[in-house]
Amino acid sequence: MLKSRENSVAAWSFLIGVILAILIGLSTTLFTVNTLKSISAPIYLVLLILGVVVGSMITGGKDSQAFMLTGAILVILSKFGMESVRESLIGIGVVDIVTSMFSALLVLFIPATIIVAIKSVFAMSSI
């Protein structure tokens, strides 16, 4: 089965965003707080743009339904995971890493899921 170029761009954007989210989490241990604050805004902006690209590239049908379901699950689990990590891993030293990864995933998934949901609502209203 051949995949269209649109889905390939969305898949690569999504993969790059997830890798960036993981790198953001790992970078909290490598950089000092002042350095991290100065570079975090552009990185989060890139994640936001990738989220918009992924959301706009997802076409209707089964792709959008599956993406909305998994996107909503990931957003909910990332938010709850971030809160539970703060409470349960205090003193271990990985709280900042995991919290930063979850927040970066939220920056990527929330706009993508919202865009796909809006596109699905417009598609349903045109029927």
C-alpha positions as a Markdown table, in Angstrom:
| # | Residue | x | y | z |
|---|---|---|---|---|
| 1 | Met | 0.0 | 0.0 | 0.0 |
| 2 | Leu | 1.4 | 3.4 | -1.0 |
| 3 | Lys | 1.3 | 6.3 | 1.3 |
| 4 | Ser | 0.7 | 9.8 | 0.2 |
| 5 | Arg | 3.3 | 12.5 | 0.5 |
| 6 | Glu | 1.0 | 14.4 | 3.0 |
| 7 | Asn | 1.0 | 11.6 | 5.4 |
| 8 | Ser | 4.8 | 11.2 | 5.1 |
| 9 | Val | 5.3 | 14.9 | 6.0 |
| 10 | Ala | 2.9 | 14.6 | 9.0 |
| 11 | Ala | 4.6 | 11.4 | 10.2 |
| 12 | Trp | 8.1 | 12.9 | 10.0 |
| 13 | Ser | 6.9 | 16.1 | 11.7 |
| 14 | Phe | 5.4 | 14.0 | 14.4 |
| 15 | Leu | 8.5 | 11.9 | 14.9 |
| 16 | Ile | 10.7 | 15.0 | 15.0 |
| 17 | Gly | 8.4 | 16.5 | 17.6 |
| 18 | Val | 8.5 | 13.5 | 19.8 |
| 19 | Ile | 12.3 | 13.3 | 19.6 |
| 20 | Leu | 12.5 | 17.0 | 20.4 |
| 21 | Ala | 10.3 | 16.5 | 23.4 |
| 22 | Ile | 12.6 | 13.7 | 24.7 |
| 23 | Leu | 15.6 | 15.9 | 24.1 |
| 24 | Ile | 14.0 | 18.7 | 26.0 |
| 25 | Gly | 13.5 | 16.5 | 29.0 |
| 26 | Leu | 17.1 | 15.2 | 28.9 |
| 27 | Ser | 18.5 | 18.7 | 28.4 |
| 28 | Thr | 17.3 | 19.8 | 31.8 |
| 29 | Thr | 20.1 | 17.9 | 33.4 |
| 30 | Leu | 22.7 | 19.0 | 30.9 |
| 31 | Phe | 22.3 | 22.8 | 31.0 |
| 32 | Thr | 22.1 | 25.3 | 33.8 |
| 33 | Val | 18.7 | 26.9 | 34.5 |
| 34 | Asn | 19.6 | 30.3 | 32.9 |
| 35 | Thr | 20.9 | 28.7 | 29.7 |
| 36 | Leu | 17.8 | 26.4 | 29.5 |
| 37 | Lys | 15.4 | 29.4 | 30.0 |
| 38 | Ser | 17.0 | 31.2 | 27.1 |
| 39 | Ile | 16.7 | 28.3 | 24.6 |
| 40 | Ser | 13.4 | 26.8 | 25.8 |
| 41 | Ala | 11.1 | 29.4 | 24.2 |
| 42 | Pro | 12.4 | 28.8 | 20.6 |
| 43 | Ile | 12.3 | 25.0 | 21.1 |
| 44 | Tyr | 8.7 | 25.1 | 22.4 |
| 45 | Leu | 7.8 | 27.3 | 19.5 |
| 46 | Val | 9.2 | 24.7 | 17.1 |
| 47 | Leu | 7.2 | 22.0 | 18.9 |
| 48 | Leu | 4.1 | 24.2 | 18.6 |
| 49 | Ile | 4.7 | 24.7 | 14.9 |
| 50 | Leu | 5.3 | 21.0 | 14.4 |
| 51 | Gly | 2.0 | 20.3 | 16.2 |
| 52 | Val | 0.2 | 22.6 | 13.9 |
| 53 | Val | 1.8 | 21.0 | 10.8 |
| 54 | Val | 0.9 | 17.5 | 12.0 |
| 55 | Gly | -2.7 | 18.5 | 12.8 |
| 56 | Ser | -3.1 | 20.3 | 9.4 |
| 57 | Met | -1.7 | 17.3 | 7.5 |
| 58 | Ile | -4.0 | 14.7 | 9.0 |
| 59 | Thr | -6.7 | 14.1 | 6.5 |
| 60 | Gly | -10.2 | 12.9 | 7.2 |
| 61 | Gly | -11.5 | 9.4 | 7.7 |
| 62 | Lys | -9.8 | 6.7 | 9.8 |
| 63 | Asp | -6.6 | 8.7 | 10.1 |
| 64 | Ser | -8.3 | 11.6 | 11.9 |
| 65 | Gln | -10.4 | 9.4 | 14.1 |
| 66 | Ala | -7.4 | 7.4 | 15.2 |
| 67 | Phe | -5.3 | 10.5 | 15.7 |
| 68 | Met | -8.0 | 12.2 | 17.8 |
| 69 | Leu | -8.4 | 9.2 | 20.0 |
| 70 | Thr | -4.7 | 8.6 | 20.6 |
| 71 | Gly | -4.0 | 12.4 | 20.8 |
| 72 | Ala | -6.7 | 12.9 | 23.5 |
| 73 | Ile | -5.4 | 9.9 | 25.4 |
| 74 | Leu | -1.8 | 11.2 | 25.2 |
| 75 | Val | -2.8 | 14.7 | 26.3 |
| 76 | Ile | -4.7 | 13.4 | 29.3 |
| 77 | Leu | -2.0 | 10.9 | 30.3 |
| 78 | Ser | 0.7 | 13.4 | 29.9 |
| 79 | Lys | -1.1 | 15.9 | 32.2 |
| 80 | Phe | -1.9 | 13.3 | 34.8 |
| 81 | Gly | 1.6 | 11.8 | 34.4 |
| 82 | Met | 3.3 | 15.1 | 35.0 |
| 83 | Glu | 1.3 | 15.7 | 38.2 |
| 84 | Ser | 1.9 | 12.2 | 39.6 |
| 85 | Val | 5.6 | 12.4 | 38.8 |
| 86 | Arg | 5.9 | 15.6 | 40.8 |
| 87 | Glu | 4.3 | 13.9 | 43.8 |
| 88 | Ser | 5.9 | 10.5 | 43.7 |
| 89 | Leu | 9.4 | 11.0 | 42.4 |
| 90 | Ile | 10.5 | 13.7 | 44.8 |
| 91 | Gly | 14.1 | 13.3 | 45.9 |
| 92 | Ile | 15.1 | 10.9 | 43.1 |
| 93 | Gly | 16.3 | 13.6 | 40.8 |
| 94 | Val | 14.4 | 12.8 | 37.6 |
| 95 | Val | 11.3 | 14.9 | 38.4 |
| 96 | Asp | 12.5 | 17.8 | 36.2 |
| 97 | Ile | 13.4 | 15.5 | 33.3 |
| 98 | Val | 10.1 | 13.6 | 33.2 |
| 99 | Thr | 8.0 | 16.8 | 33.9 |
| 100 | Ser | 9.8 | 18.6 | 31.1 |
| 101 | Met | 9.2 | 15.7 | 28.7 |
| 102 | Phe | 5.5 | 15.5 | 29.5 |
| 103 | Ser | 5.1 | 19.3 | 29.1 |
| 104 | Ala | 6.9 | 19.2 | 25.8 |
| 105 | Leu | 4.6 | 16.4 | 24.6 |
| 106 | Leu | 1.6 | 18.5 | 25.6 |
| 107 | Val | 2.9 | 21.4 | 23.5 |
| 108 | Leu | 3.2 | 19.1 | 20.5 |
| 109 | Phe | -0.1 | 17.2 | 20.9 |
| 110 | Ile | -2.6 | 19.8 | 22.1 |
| 111 | Pro | -2.5 | 22.0 | 18.9 |
| 112 | Ala | -2.4 | 18.9 | 16.6 |
| 113 | Thr | -5.4 | 17.3 | 18.4 |
| 114 | Ile | -7.4 | 20.5 | 18.4 |
| 115 | Ile | -6.8 | 21.1 | 14.7 |
| 116 | Val | -7.8 | 17.6 | 13.8 |
| 117 | Ala | -10.9 | 17.9 | 16.0 |
| 118 | Ile | -11.9 | 21.2 | 14.3 |
| 119 | Lys | -11.4 | 19.7 | 10.9 |
| 120 | Ser | -13.5 | 16.7 | 11.8 |
| 121 | Val | -16.4 | 18.9 | 13.1 |
| 122 | Phe | -16.3 | 20.9 | 9.9 |
| 123 | Ala | -16.3 | 17.7 | 7.9 |
| 124 | Met | -19.3 | 16.4 | 9.8 |
| 125 | Ser | -21.2 | 19.6 | 9.4 |
| 126 | Ser | -20.8 | 19.6 | 5.7 |
| 127 | Ile | -22.6 | 16.2 | 5.3 |
